[in-house]
Amino acid sequence: MTVAATVRNNPAHSRYELAVDGGVAVAVYTLAAGVVSFVHTEVPAVLRERGIGSRLVAGALADVARQGMKVVAGCSFVKAFMGQHPKLSGLVA
């Protein structure tokens, strides 16, 4: 498995991206007043069950935290990930 060095923010498309083995996993968001609302996470079918979604969301949330913003987990995957990592509760808007 070849994984990009980091999750990257693509603000032009309002999404975080993680390129893996020729596919791109995405976490789509909206942004308003210091709050990032994650609305959809998608991992291509051929990349599922490999931890790609978790790596994507972890990287995206780390970037949000670095920027001092808060999170609304409108996406069920992001909500579940945050629920499994209680230390992220400080990011909740």
PyMOL Python script that loads the backbone (N, CA, C, O; Angstrom):
from pymol import cmd

cmd.read_pdbstr("""\
ATOM      1  N   MET A   1       0.849  -1.186   0.000  1.00  0.00           N
ATOM      2  CA  MET A   1       0.000   0.000   0.000  1.00  0.00           C
ATOM      3  C   MET A   1       0.885   1.236   0.000  1.00  0.00           C
ATOM      4  O   MET A   1       1.786   1.374   0.827  1.00  0.00           O
ATOM      5  N   THR A   2       0.614   2.127  -0.938  1.00  0.00           N
ATOM      6  CA  THR A   2       1.318   3.407  -0.952  1.00  0.00           C
ATOM      7  C   THR A   2       0.362   4.471  -0.446  1.00  0.00           C
ATOM      8  O   THR A   2      -0.714   4.668  -1.012  1.00  0.00           O
ATOM      9  N   VAL A   3       0.749   5.149   0.606  1.00  0.00           N
ATOM     10  CA  VAL A   3      -0.113   6.169   1.189  1.00  0.00           C
ATOM     11  C   VAL A   3       0.603   7.502   1.104  1.00  0.00           C
ATOM     12  O   VAL A   3       1.801   7.594   1.372  1.00  0.00           O
ATOM     13  N   ALA A   4      -0.148   8.548   0.725  1.00  0.00           N
ATOM     14  CA  ALA A   4       0.428   9.892   0.701  1.00  0.00           C
ATOM     15  C   ALA A   4       0.970  10.204   2.084  1.00  0.00           C
ATOM     16  O   ALA A   4       0.451   9.713   3.086  1.00  0.00           O
ATOM     17  N   ALA A   5       2.014  11.021   2.137  1.00  0.00           N
ATOM     18  CA  ALA A   5       2.657  11.347   3.415  1.00  0.00           C
ATOM     19  C   ALA A   5       1.679  11.958   4.408  1.00  0.00           C
ATOM     20  O   ALA A   5       1.771  11.697   5.608  1.00  0.00           O
ATOM     21  N   THR A   6       0.760  12.755   3.929  1.00  0.00           N
ATOM     22  CA  THR A   6      -0.167  13.419   4.843  1.00  0.00           C
ATOM     23  C   THR A   6      -1.535  13.595   4.211  1.00  0.00           C
ATOM     24  O   THR A   6      -1.706  13.536   2.993  1.00  0.00           O
ATOM     25  N   VAL A   7      -2.477  13.809   5.070  1.00  0.00           N
ATOM     26  CA  VAL A   7      -3.815  14.207   4.636  1.00  0.00           C
ATOM     27  C   VAL A   7      -3.690  15.666   4.219  1.00  0.00           C
ATOM     28  O   VAL A   7      -3.049  16.455   4.913  1.00  0.00           O
ATOM     29  N   ARG A   8      -4.289  16.025   3.108  1.00  0.00           N
ATOM     30  CA  ARG A   8      -4.199  17.421   2.684  1.00  0.00           C
ATOM     31  C   ARG A   8      -5.572  18.064   2.597  1.00  0.00           C
ATOM     32  O   ARG A   8      -6.556  17.435   2.206  1.00  0.00           O
ATOM     33  N   ASN A   9      -5.609  19.331   2.971  1.00  0.00           N
ATOM     34  CA  ASN A   9      -6.832  20.106   2.866  1.00  0.00           C
ATOM     35  C   ASN A   9      -6.896  20.663   1.450  1.00  0.00           C
ATOM     36  O   ASN A   9      -5.921  21.226   0.953  1.00  0.00           O
ATOM     37  N   ASN A  10      -8.034  20.506   0.809  1.00  0.00           N
ATOM     38  CA  ASN A  10      -8.272  21.065  -0.515  1.00  0.00           C
ATOM     39  C   ASN A  10      -9.417  22.063  -0.375  1.00  0.00           C
ATOM     40  O   ASN A  10     -10.564  21.728  -0.669  1.00  0.00           O
ATOM     41  N   PRO A  11      -9.118  23.297   0.076  1.00  0.00           N
ATOM     42  CA  PRO A  11     -10.187  24.270   0.326  1.00  0.00           C
ATOM     43  C   PRO A  11     -10.984  24.644  -0.915  1.00  0.00           C
ATOM     44  O   PRO A  11     -12.143  25.045  -0.801  1.00  0.00           O
ATOM     45  N   ALA A  12     -10.392  24.521  -2.092  1.00  0.00           N
ATOM     46  CA  ALA A  12     -11.122  24.833  -3.327  1.00  0.00           C
ATOM     47  C   ALA A  12     -12.303  23.886  -3.525  1.00  0.00           C
ATOM     48  O   ALA A  12     -13.293  24.240  -4.165  1.00  0.00           O
ATOM     49  N   HIS A  13     -12.189  22.676  -2.968  1.00  0.00           N
ATOM     50  CA  HIS A  13     -13.267  21.691  -3.073  1.00  0.00           C
ATOM     51  C   HIS A  13     -13.911  21.402  -1.718  1.00  0.00           C
ATOM     52  O   HIS A  13     -14.732  20.492  -1.607  1.00  0.00           O
ATOM     53  N   SER A  14     -13.547  22.164  -0.693  1.00  0.00           N
ATOM     54  CA  SER A  14     -14.096  22.000   0.667  1.00  0.00           C
ATOM     55  C   SER A  14     -14.007  20.556   1.137  1.00  0.00           C
ATOM     56  O   SER A  14     -14.998  19.954   1.553  1.00  0.00           O
ATOM     57  N   ARG A  15     -12.798  20.019   1.061  1.00  0.00           N
ATOM     58  CA  ARG A  15     -12.630  18.644   1.512  1.00  0.00           C
ATOM     59  C   ARG A  15     -11.172  18.365   1.879  1.00  0.00           C
ATOM     60  O   ARG A  15     -10.242  18.992   1.373  1.00  0.00           O
ATOM     61  N   TYR A  16     -11.020  17.401   2.777  1.00  0.00           N
ATOM     62  CA  TYR A  16      -9.712  16.853   3.085  1.00  0.00           C
ATOM     63  C   TYR A  16      -9.564  15.611   2.217  1.00  0.00           C
ATOM     64  O   TYR A  16     -10.538  14.909   1.947  1.00  0.00           O
ATOM     65  N   GLU A  17      -8.327  15.348   1.780  1.00  0.00           N
ATOM     66  CA  GLU A  17      -8.080  14.238   0.869  1.00  0.00           C
ATOM     67  C   GLU A  17      -6.901  13.388   1.354  1.00  0.00           C
ATOM     68  O   GLU A  17      -5.958  13.885   1.969  1.00  0.00           O
ATOM     69  N   LEU A  18      -6.991  12.101   1.056  1.00  0.00           N
ATOM     70  CA  LEU A  18      -5.882  11.187   1.309  1.00  0.00           C
ATOM     71  C   LEU A  18      -5.770  10.279   0.088  1.00  0.00           C
ATOM     72  O   LEU A  18      -6.650   9.458  -0.170  1.00  0.00           O
ATOM     73  N   ALA A  19      -4.677  10.434  -0.661  1.00  0.00           N
ATOM     74  CA  ALA A  19      -4.454   9.632  -1.865  1.00  0.00           C
ATOM     75  C   ALA A  19      -3.788   8.322  -1.479  1.00  0.00           C
ATOM     76  O   ALA A  19      -2.767   8.305  -0.791  1.00  0.00           O
ATOM     77  N   VAL A  20      -4.387   7.212  -1.938  1.00  0.00           N
ATOM     78  CA  VAL A  20      -3.871   5.873  -1.622  1.00  0.00           C
ATOM     79  C   VAL A  20      -4.046   4.976  -2.843  1.00  0.00           C
ATOM     80  O   VAL A  20      -5.147   4.859  -3.381  1.00  0.00           O
ATOM     81  N   ASP A  21      -2.966   4.349  -3.273  1.00  0.00           N
ATOM     82  CA  ASP A  21      -3.024   3.351  -4.350  1.00  0.00           C
ATOM     83  C   ASP A  21      -3.883   3.787  -5.536  1.00  0.00           C
ATOM     84  O   ASP A  21      -4.676   2.999  -6.051  1.00  0.00           O
ATOM     85  N   GLY A  22      -3.731   5.019  -5.965  1.00  0.00           N
ATOM     86  CA  GLY A  22      -4.461   5.522  -7.123  1.00  0.00           C
ATOM     87  C   GLY A  22      -5.868   6.001  -6.837  1.00  0.00           C
ATOM     88  O   GLY A  22      -6.532   6.505  -7.743  1.00  0.00           O
ATOM     89  N   GLY A  23      -6.351   5.862  -5.609  1.00  0.00           N
ATOM     90  CA  GLY A  23      -7.678   6.354  -5.235  1.00  0.00           C
ATOM     91  C   GLY A  23      -7.546   7.498  -4.260  1.00  0.00           C
ATOM     92  O   GLY A  23      -6.481   7.725  -3.687  1.00  0.00           O
ATOM     93  N   VAL A  24      -8.636   8.218  -4.075  1.00  0.00           N
ATOM     94  CA  VAL A  24      -8.627   9.346  -3.143  1.00  0.00           C
ATOM     95  C   VAL A  24      -9.816   9.238  -2.196  1.00  0.00           C
ATOM     96  O   VAL A  24     -10.970   9.230  -2.626  1.00  0.00           O
ATOM     97  N   ALA A  25      -9.522   9.156  -0.915  1.00  0.00           N
ATOM     98  CA  ALA A  25     -10.558   9.186   0.124  1.00  0.00           C
ATOM     99  C   ALA A  25     -10.785  10.653   0.473  1.00  0.00           C
ATOM    100  O   ALA A  25      -9.835  11.435   0.513  1.00  0.00           O
ATOM    101  N   VAL A  26     -12.038  11.030   0.726  1.00  0.00           N
ATOM    102  CA  VAL A  26     -12.346  12.431   0.995  1.00  0.00           C
ATOM    103  C   VAL A  26     -13.247  12.597   2.209  1.00  0.00           C
ATOM    104  O   VAL A  26     -14.087  11.747   2.506  1.00  0.00           O
ATOM    105  N   ALA A  27     -13.051  13.710   2.901  1.00  0.00           N
ATOM    106  CA  ALA A  27     -13.934  14.131   3.992  1.00  0.00           C
ATOM    107  C   ALA A  27     -14.396  15.538   3.628  1.00  0.00           C
ATOM    108  O   ALA A  27     -13.629  16.496   3.722  1.00  0.00           O
ATOM    109  N   VAL A  28     -15.643  15.651   3.215  1.00  0.00           N
ATOM    110  CA  VAL A  28     -16.211  16.899   2.728  1.00  0.00           C
ATOM    111  C   VAL A  28     -16.720  17.719   3.905  1.00  0.00           C
ATOM    112  O   VAL A  28     -17.295  17.176   4.849  1.00  0.00           O
ATOM    113  N   TYR A  29     -16.505  19.027   3.843  1.00  0.00           N
ATOM    114  CA  TYR A  29     -16.904  19.901   4.940  1.00  0.00           C
ATOM    115  C   TYR A  29     -17.475  21.223   4.448  1.00  0.00           C
ATOM    116  O   TYR A  29     -17.311  21.605   3.290  1.00  0.00           O
ATOM    117  N   THR A  30     -18.146  21.906   5.362  1.00  0.00           N
ATOM    118  CA  THR A  30     -18.510  23.302   5.167  1.00  0.00           C
ATOM    119  C   THR A  30     -17.802  24.076   6.265  1.00  0.00           C
ATOM    120  O   THR A  30     -17.470  23.522   7.313  1.00  0.00           O
ATOM    121  N   LEU A  31     -17.577  25.338   6.022  1.00  0.00           N
ATOM    122  CA  LEU A  31     -16.828  26.162   6.960  1.00  0.00           C
ATOM    123  C   LEU A  31     -17.606  27.434   7.235  1.00  0.00           C
ATOM    124  O   LEU A  31     -18.066  28.109   6.313  1.00  0.00           O
ATOM    125  N   ALA A  32     -17.750  27.759   8.536  1.00  0.00           N
ATOM    126  CA  ALA A  32     -18.434  29.000   8.923  1.00  0.00           C
ATOM    127  C   ALA A  32     -17.968  29.417  10.304  1.00  0.00           C
ATOM    128  O   ALA A  32     -18.023  28.632  11.250  1.00  0.00           O
ATOM    129  N   ALA A  33     -17.512  30.644  10.417  1.00  0.00           N
ATOM    130  CA  ALA A  33     -17.158  31.258  11.708  1.00  0.00           C
ATOM    131  C   ALA A  33     -16.337  30.352  12.624  1.00  0.00           C
ATOM    132  O   ALA A  33     -16.702  30.147  13.781  1.00  0.00           O
ATOM    133  N   GLY A  34     -15.242  29.816  12.119  1.00  0.00           N
ATOM    134  CA  GLY A  34     -14.355  29.009  12.952  1.00  0.00           C
ATOM    135  C   GLY A  34     -14.855  27.624  13.272  1.00  0.00           C
ATOM    136  O   GLY A  34     -14.330  26.964  14.169  1.00  0.00           O
ATOM    137  N   VAL A  35     -15.868  27.170  12.548  1.00  0.00           N
ATOM    138  CA  VAL A  35     -16.427  25.830  12.766  1.00  0.00           C
ATOM    139  C   VAL A  35     -16.386  25.057  11.450  1.00  0.00           C
ATOM    140  O   VAL A  35     -16.883  25.520  10.424  1.00  0.00           O
ATOM    141  N   VAL A  36     -15.792  23.883  11.504  1.00  0.00           N
ATOM    142  CA  VAL A  36     -15.756  22.987  10.353  1.00  0.00           C
ATOM    143  C   VAL A  36     -16.839  21.936  10.569  1.00  0.00           C
ATOM    144  O   VAL A  36     -16.802  21.189  11.547  1.00  0.00           O
ATOM    145  N   SER A  37     -17.793  21.882   9.663  1.00  0.00           N
ATOM    146  CA  SER A  37     -18.869  20.887   9.736  1.00  0.00           C
ATOM    147  C   SER A  37     -18.591  19.803   8.699  1.00  0.00           C
ATOM    148  O   SER A  37     -18.676  20.046   7.495  1.00  0.00           O
ATOM    149  N   PHE A  38     -18.261  18.613   9.174  1.00  0.00           N
ATOM    150  CA  PHE A  38     -18.015  17.497   8.262  1.00  0.00           C
ATOM    151  C   PHE A  38     -19.361  16.912   7.860  1.00  0.00           C
ATOM    152  O   PHE A  38     -20.157  16.519   8.712  1.00  0.00           O
ATOM    153  N   VAL A  39     -19.610  16.856   6.547  1.00  0.00           N
ATOM    154  CA  VAL A  39     -20.913  16.426   6.051  1.00  0.00           C
ATOM    155  C   VAL A  39     -20.896  15.074   5.349  1.00  0.00           C
ATOM    156  O   VAL A  39     -21.937  14.434   5.204  1.00  0.00           O
ATOM    157  N   HIS A  40     -19.706  14.638   4.912  1.00  0.00           N
ATOM    158  CA  HIS A  40     -19.647  13.356   4.189  1.00  0.00           C
ATOM    159  C   HIS A  40     -18.212  12.867   4.133  1.00  0.00           C
ATOM    160  O   HIS A  40     -17.290  13.642   3.880  1.00  0.00           O
ATOM    161  N   THR A  41     -18.030  11.586   4.368  1.00  0.00           N
ATOM    162  CA  THR A  41     -16.731  10.953   4.217  1.00  0.00           C
ATOM    163  C   THR A  41     -16.904   9.795   3.247  1.00  0.00           C
ATOM    164  O   THR A  41     -17.843   9.007   3.357  1.00  0.00           O
ATOM    165  N   GLU A  42     -15.981   9.707   2.297  1.00  0.00           N
ATOM    166  CA  GLU A  42     -16.083   8.630   1.314  1.00  0.00           C
ATOM    167  C   GLU A  42     -14.710   8.023   1.038  1.00  0.00           C
ATOM    168  O   GLU A  42     -13.736   8.729   0.774  1.00  0.00           O
ATOM    169  N   VAL A  43     -14.665   6.713   1.107  1.00  0.00           N
ATOM    170  CA  VAL A  43     -13.466   5.953   0.776  1.00  0.00           C
ATOM    171  C   VAL A  43     -13.852   5.048  -0.394  1.00  0.00           C
ATOM    172  O   VAL A  43     -14.836   4.314  -0.301  1.00  0.00           O
ATOM    173  N   PRO A  44     -13.090   5.086  -1.497  1.00  0.00           N
ATOM    174  CA  PRO A  44     -13.424   4.214  -2.631  1.00  0.00           C
ATOM    175  C   PRO A  44     -13.535   2.748  -2.179  1.00  0.00           C
ATOM    176  O   PRO A  44     -12.788   2.301  -1.309  1.00  0.00           O
ATOM    177  N   ALA A  45     -14.452   2.027  -2.767  1.00  0.00           N
ATOM    178  CA  ALA A  45     -14.738   0.642  -2.372  1.00  0.00           C
ATOM    179  C   ALA A  45     -13.484  -0.228  -2.311  1.00  0.00           C
ATOM    180  O   ALA A  45     -13.349  -1.047  -1.403  1.00  0.00           O
ATOM    181  N   VAL A  46     -12.579  -0.066  -3.250  1.00  0.00           N
ATOM    182  CA  VAL A  46     -11.382  -0.918  -3.275  1.00  0.00           C
ATOM    183  C   VAL A  46     -10.415  -0.598  -2.139  1.00  0.00           C
ATOM    184  O   VAL A  46      -9.485  -1.364  -1.889  1.00  0.00           O
ATOM    185  N   LEU A  47     -10.618   0.510  -1.457  1.00  0.00           N
ATOM    186  CA  LEU A  47      -9.724   0.904  -0.362  1.00  0.00           C
ATOM    187  C   LEU A  47     -10.336   0.681   1.018  1.00  0.00           C
ATOM    188  O   LEU A  47      -9.673   0.903   2.031  1.00  0.00           O
ATOM    189  N   ARG A  48     -11.571   0.252   1.066  1.00  0.00           N
ATOM    190  CA  ARG A  48     -12.247   0.094   2.359  1.00  0.00           C
ATOM    191  C   ARG A  48     -11.676  -1.051   3.172  1.00  0.00           C
ATOM    192  O   ARG A  48     -11.027  -1.954   2.644  1.00  0.00           O
ATOM    193  N   GLU A  49     -11.933  -0.991   4.476  1.00  0.00           N
ATOM    194  CA  GLU A  49     -11.485  -2.009   5.428  1.00  0.00           C
ATOM    195  C   GLU A  49      -9.965  -2.038   5.578  1.00  0.00           C
ATOM    196  O   GLU A  49      -9.389  -3.075   5.906  1.00  0.00           O
ATOM    197  N   ARG A  50      -9.323  -0.901   5.338  1.00  0.00           N
ATOM    198  CA  ARG A  50      -7.870  -0.812   5.466  1.00  0.00           C
ATOM    199  C   ARG A  50      -7.448   0.318   6.401  1.00  0.00           C
ATOM    200  O   ARG A  50      -6.259   0.616   6.520  1.00  0.00           O
ATOM    201  N   GLY A  51      -8.412   0.944   7.060  1.00  0.00           N
ATOM    202  CA  GLY A  51      -8.088   2.017   7.986  1.00  0.00           C
ATOM    203  C   GLY A  51      -7.864   3.367   7.321  1.00  0.00           C
ATOM    204  O   GLY A  51      -7.434   4.321   7.969  1.00  0.00           O
ATOM    205  N   ILE A  52      -8.154   3.447   6.034  1.00  0.00           N
ATOM    206  CA  ILE A  52      -7.931   4.688   5.288  1.00  0.00           C
ATOM    207  C   ILE A  52      -8.854   5.796   5.797  1.00  0.00           C
ATOM    208  O   ILE A  52      -8.414   6.934   5.968  1.00  0.00           O
ATOM    209  N   GLY A  53     -10.109   5.480   6.039  1.00  0.00           N
ATOM    210  CA  GLY A  53     -11.058   6.483   6.532  1.00  0.00           C
ATOM    211  C   GLY A  53     -10.633   7.034   7.883  1.00  0.00           C
ATOM    212  O   GLY A  53     -10.726   8.238   8.124  1.00  0.00           O
ATOM    213  N   SER A  54     -10.170   6.164   8.755  1.00  0.00           N
ATOM    214  CA  SER A  54      -9.721   6.612  10.075  1.00  0.00           C
ATOM    215  C   SER A  54      -8.490   7.501   9.964  1.00  0.00           C
ATOM    216  O   SER A  54      -8.381   8.517  10.650  1.00  0.00           O
ATOM    217  N   ARG A  55      -7.571   7.111   9.100  1.00  0.00           N
ATOM    218  CA  ARG A  55      -6.371   7.937   8.908  1.00  0.00           C
ATOM    219  C   ARG A  55      -6.742   9.306   8.333  1.00  0.00           C
ATOM    220  O   ARG A  55      -6.189  10.324   8.748  1.00  0.00           O
ATOM    221  N   LEU A  56      -7.667   9.331   7.390  1.00  0.00           N
ATOM    222  CA  LEU A  56      -8.141  10.580   6.795  1.00  0.00           C
ATOM    223  C   LEU A  56      -8.760  11.486   7.851  1.00  0.00           C
ATOM    224  O   LEU A  56      -8.403  12.660   7.958  1.00  0.00           O
ATOM    225  N   VAL A  57      -9.676  10.947   8.620  1.00  0.00           N
ATOM    226  CA  VAL A  57     -10.373  11.749   9.623  1.00  0.00           C
ATOM    227  C   VAL A  57      -9.418  12.203  10.726  1.00  0.00           C
ATOM    228  O   VAL A  57      -9.511  13.340  11.188  1.00  0.00           O
ATOM    229  N   ALA A  58      -8.517  11.344  11.148  1.00  0.00           N
ATOM    230  CA  ALA A  58      -7.539  11.742  12.166  1.00  0.00           C
ATOM    231  C   ALA A  58      -6.703  12.917  11.676  1.00  0.00           C
ATOM    232  O   ALA A  58      -6.466  13.864  12.426  1.00  0.00           O
ATOM    233  N   GLY A  59      -6.257  12.863  10.433  1.00  0.00           N
ATOM    234  CA  GLY A  59      -5.469  13.955   9.865  1.00  0.00           C
ATOM    235  C   GLY A  59      -6.266  15.233   9.721  1.00  0.00           C
ATOM    236  O   GLY A  59      -5.764  16.322   9.997  1.00  0.00           O
ATOM    237  N   ALA A  60      -7.514  15.099   9.288  1.00  0.00           N
ATOM    238  CA  ALA A  60      -8.371  16.272   9.132  1.00  0.00           C
ATOM    239  C   ALA A  60      -8.630  16.933  10.486  1.00  0.00           C
ATOM    240  O   ALA A  60      -8.551  18.156  10.608  1.00  0.00           O
ATOM    241  N   LEU A  61      -8.937  16.129  11.494  1.00  0.00           N
ATOM    242  CA  LEU A  61      -9.211  16.687  12.827  1.00  0.00           C
ATOM    243  C   LEU A  61      -7.954  17.313  13.438  1.00  0.00           C
ATOM    244  O   LEU A  61      -8.042  18.318  14.143  1.00  0.00           O
ATOM    245  N   ALA A  62      -6.803  16.733  13.173  1.00  0.00           N
ATOM    246  CA  ALA A  62      -5.548  17.319  13.664  1.00  0.00           C
ATOM    247  C   ALA A  62      -5.333  18.691  13.035  1.00  0.00           C
ATOM    248  O   ALA A  62      -4.877  19.619  13.704  1.00  0.00           O
ATOM    249  N   ASP A  63      -5.656  18.822  11.761  1.00  0.00           N
ATOM    250  CA  ASP A  63      -5.507  20.108  11.080  1.00  0.00           C
ATOM    251  C   ASP A  63      -6.485  21.134  11.644  1.00  0.00           C
ATOM    252  O   ASP A  63      -6.119  22.288  11.869  1.00  0.00           O
ATOM    253  N   VAL A  64      -7.714  20.717  11.870  1.00  0.00           N
ATOM    254  CA  VAL A  64      -8.725  21.602  12.457  1.00  0.00           C
ATOM    255  C   VAL A  64      -8.251  22.085  13.829  1.00  0.00           C
ATOM    256  O   VAL A  64      -8.359  23.270  14.143  1.00  0.00           O
ATOM    257  N   ALA A  65      -7.733  21.178  14.636  1.00  0.00           N
ATOM    258  CA  ALA A  65      -7.242  21.537  15.972  1.00  0.00           C
ATOM    259  C   ALA A  65      -6.077  22.519  15.884  1.00  0.00           C
ATOM    260  O   ALA A  65      -6.016  23.480  16.650  1.00  0.00           O
ATOM    261  N   ARG A  66      -5.149  22.281  14.948  1.00  0.00           N
ATOM    262  CA  ARG A  66      -4.004  23.189  14.773  1.00  0.00           C
ATOM    263  C   ARG A  66      -4.458  24.606  14.446  1.00  0.00           C
ATOM    264  O   ARG A  66      -3.806  25.580  14.822  1.00  0.00           O
ATOM    265  N   GLN A  67      -5.567  24.709  13.754  1.00  0.00           N
ATOM    266  CA  GLN A  67      -6.082  26.020  13.363  1.00  0.00           C
ATOM    267  C   GLN A  67      -6.942  26.652  14.456  1.00  0.00           C
ATOM    268  O   GLN A  67      -7.400  27.785  14.310  1.00  0.00           O
ATOM    269  N   GLY A  68      -7.163  25.923  15.547  1.00  0.00           N
ATOM    270  CA  GLY A  68      -7.953  26.455  16.653  1.00  0.00           C
ATOM    271  C   GLY A  68      -9.442  26.526  16.364  1.00  0.00           C
ATOM    272  O   GLY A  68     -10.161  27.313  16.980  1.00  0.00           O
ATOM    273  N   MET A  69      -9.908  25.704  15.426  1.00  0.00           N
ATOM    274  CA  MET A  69     -11.330  25.700  15.073  1.00  0.00           C
ATOM    275  C   MET A  69     -12.056  24.570  15.811  1.00  0.00           C
ATOM    276  O   MET A  69     -11.433  23.724  16.452  1.00  0.00           O
ATOM    277  N   LYS A  70     -13.353  24.580  15.705  1.00  0.00           N
ATOM    278  CA  LYS A  70     -14.205  23.560  16.312  1.00  0.00           C
ATOM    279  C   LYS A  70     -14.833  22.713  15.214  1.00  0.00           C
ATOM    280  O   LYS A  70     -14.752  23.045  14.032  1.00  0.00           O
ATOM    281  N   VAL A  71     -15.462  21.609  15.623  1.00  0.00           N
ATOM    282  CA  VAL A  71     -16.010  20.635  14.683  1.00  0.00           C
ATOM    283  C   VAL A  71     -17.478  20.343  14.968  1.00  0.00           C
ATOM    284  O   VAL A  71     -17.894  20.228  16.120  1.00  0.00           O
ATOM    285  N   VAL A  72     -18.245  20.227  13.901  1.00  0.00           N
ATOM    286  CA  VAL A  72     -19.588  19.654  13.954  1.00  0.00           C
ATOM    287  C   VAL A  72     -19.497  18.368  13.136  1.00  0.00           C
ATOM    288  O   VAL A  72     -19.154  18.396  11.955  1.00  0.00           O
ATOM    289  N   ALA A  73     -19.806  17.250  13.771  1.00  0.00           N
ATOM    290  CA  ALA A  73     -19.720  15.946  13.104  1.00  0.00           C
ATOM    291  C   ALA A  73     -21.069  15.598  12.494  1.00  0.00           C
ATOM    292  O   ALA A  73     -21.841  14.826  13.063  1.00  0.00           O
ATOM    293  N   GLY A  74     -21.341  16.172  11.337  1.00  0.00           N
ATOM    294  CA  GLY A  74     -22.588  15.887  10.629  1.00  0.00           C
ATOM    295  C   GLY A  74     -22.525  14.578   9.865  1.00  0.00           C
ATOM    296  O   GLY A  74     -23.550  14.051   9.435  1.00  0.00           O
ATOM    297  N   CYS A  75     -21.334  14.063   9.699  1.00  0.00           N
ATOM    298  CA  CYS A  75     -21.100  12.801   9.009  1.00  0.00           C
ATOM    299  C   CYS A  75     -21.038  11.681  10.045  1.00  0.00           C
ATOM    300  O   CYS A  75     -20.361  11.822  11.063  1.00  0.00           O
ATOM    301  N   SER A  76     -21.726  10.590   9.802  1.00  0.00           N
ATOM    302  CA  SER A  76     -21.763   9.500  10.791  1.00  0.00           C
ATOM    303  C   SER A  76     -20.383   8.886  11.029  1.00  0.00           C
ATOM    304  O   SER A  76     -20.096   8.453  12.146  1.00  0.00           O
ATOM    305  N   PHE A  77     -19.528   8.837  10.014  1.00  0.00           N
ATOM    306  CA  PHE A  77     -18.198   8.274  10.198  1.00  0.00           C
ATOM    307  C   PHE A  77     -17.368   9.159  11.116  1.00  0.00           C
ATOM    308  O   PHE A  77     -16.698   8.656  12.018  1.00  0.00           O
ATOM    309  N   VAL A  78     -17.403  10.464  10.899  1.00  0.00           N
ATOM    310  CA  VAL A  78     -16.655  11.398  11.745  1.00  0.00           C
ATOM    311  C   VAL A  78     -17.197  11.351  13.171  1.00  0.00           C
ATOM    312  O   VAL A  78     -16.429  11.365  14.133  1.00  0.00           O
ATOM    313  N   LYS A  79     -18.513  11.294  13.304  1.00  0.00           N
ATOM    314  CA  LYS A  79     -19.130  11.227  14.627  1.00  0.00           C
ATOM    315  C   LYS A  79     -18.679   9.963  15.370  1.00  0.00           C
ATOM    316  O   LYS A  79     -18.335  10.027  16.550  1.00  0.00           O
ATOM    317  N   ALA A  80     -18.679   8.829  14.689  1.00  0.00           N
ATOM    318  CA  ALA A  80     -18.253   7.573  15.311  1.00  0.00           C
ATOM    319  C   ALA A  80     -16.771   7.625  15.680  1.00  0.00           C
ATOM    320  O   ALA A  80     -16.384   7.160  16.752  1.00  0.00           O
ATOM    321  N   PHE A  81     -15.943   8.185  14.801  1.00  0.00           N
ATOM    322  CA  PHE A  81     -14.514   8.291  15.074  1.00  0.00           C
ATOM    323  C   PHE A  81     -14.275   9.138  16.315  1.00  0.00           C
ATOM    324  O   PHE A  81     -13.491   8.765  17.187  1.00  0.00           O
ATOM    325  N   MET A  82     -14.946  10.268  16.390  1.00  0.00           N
ATOM    326  CA  MET A  82     -14.776  11.146  17.553  1.00  0.00           C
ATOM    327  C   MET A  82     -15.277  10.473  18.829  1.00  0.00           C
ATOM    328  O   MET A  82     -14.708  10.674  19.902  1.00  0.00           O
ATOM    329  N   GLY A  83     -16.341   9.675  18.717  1.00  0.00           N
ATOM    330  CA  GLY A  83     -16.864   8.953  19.868  1.00  0.00           C
ATOM    331  C   GLY A  83     -15.894   7.904  20.389  1.00  0.00           C
ATOM    332  O   GLY A  83     -15.887   7.592  21.580  1.00  0.00           O
ATOM    333  N   GLN A  84     -15.074   7.363  19.493  1.00  0.00           N
ATOM    334  CA  GLN A  84     -14.085   6.352  19.876  1.00  0.00           C
ATOM    335  C   GLN A  84     -12.806   6.979  20.438  1.00  0.00           C
ATOM    336  O   GLN A  84     -11.950   6.275  20.973  1.00  0.00           O
ATOM    337  N   HIS A  85     -12.681   8.292  20.316  1.00  0.00           N
ATOM    338  CA  HIS A  85     -11.482   9.001  20.778  1.00  0.00           C
ATOM    339  C   HIS A  85     -11.898  10.177  21.665  1.00  0.00           C
ATOM    340  O   HIS A  85     -11.936  11.319  21.205  1.00  0.00           O
ATOM    341  N   PRO A  86     -12.205   9.904  22.922  1.00  0.00           N
ATOM    342  CA  PRO A  86     -12.714  10.927  23.836  1.00  0.00           C
ATOM    343  C   PRO A  86     -11.815  12.162  23.967  1.00  0.00           C
ATOM    344  O   PRO A  86     -12.300  13.241  24.307  1.00  0.00           O
ATOM    345  N   LYS A  87     -10.519  12.018  23.704  1.00  0.00           N
ATOM    346  CA  LYS A  87      -9.634  13.178  23.799  1.00  0.00           C
ATOM    347  C   LYS A  87      -9.975  14.249  22.763  1.00  0.00           C
ATOM    348  O   LYS A  87      -9.511  15.384  22.866  1.00  0.00           O
ATOM    349  N   LEU A  88     -10.780  13.892  21.775  1.00  0.00           N
ATOM    350  CA  LEU A  88     -11.195  14.847  20.743  1.00  0.00           C
ATOM    351  C   LEU A  88     -12.417  15.659  21.146  1.00  0.00           C
ATOM    352  O   LEU A  88     -12.845  16.542  20.403  1.00  0.00           O
ATOM    353  N   SER A  89     -12.980  15.373  22.309  1.00  0.00           N
ATOM    354  CA  SER A  89     -14.216  16.051  22.723  1.00  0.00           C
ATOM    355  C   SER A  89     -14.047  17.572  22.811  1.00  0.00           C
ATOM    356  O   SER A  89     -15.026  18.305  22.673  1.00  0.00           O
ATOM    357  N   GLY A  90     -12.850  18.046  23.035  1.00  0.00           N
ATOM    358  CA  GLY A  90     -12.608  19.483  23.091  1.00  0.00           C
ATOM    359  C   GLY A  90     -12.770  20.176  21.751  1.00  0.00           C
ATOM    360  O   GLY A  90     -12.832  21.404  21.694  1.00  0.00           O
ATOM    361  N   LEU A  91     -12.840  19.413  20.680  1.00  0.00           N
ATOM    362  CA  LEU A  91     -13.041  20.002  19.359  1.00  0.00           C
ATOM    363  C   LEU A  91     -14.507  20.250  19.022  1.00  0.00           C
ATOM    364  O   LEU A  91     -14.813  20.991  18.088  1.00  0.00           O
ATOM    365  N   VAL A  92     -15.398  19.644  19.767  1.00  0.00           N
ATOM    366  CA  VAL A  92     -16.819  19.726  19.455  1.00  0.00           C
ATOM    367  C   VAL A  92     -17.346  21.143  19.652  1.00  0.00           C
ATOM    368  O   VAL A  92     -17.161  21.767  20.696  1.00  0.00           O
ATOM    369  N   ALA A  93     -18.013  21.625  18.597  1.00  0.00           N
ATOM    370  CA  ALA A  93     -18.595  22.980  18.638  1.00  0.00           C
ATOM    371  C   ALA A  93     -19.850  22.992  19.485  1.00  0.00           C
ATOM    372  O   ALA A  93     -20.480  24.037  19.639  1.00  0.00           O
TER     373      ALA A  93
END
""", "prot")
cmd.dss("prot")
cmd.show_as("cartoon", "prot")
cmd.util.cbc("prot")
cmd.orient("prot")
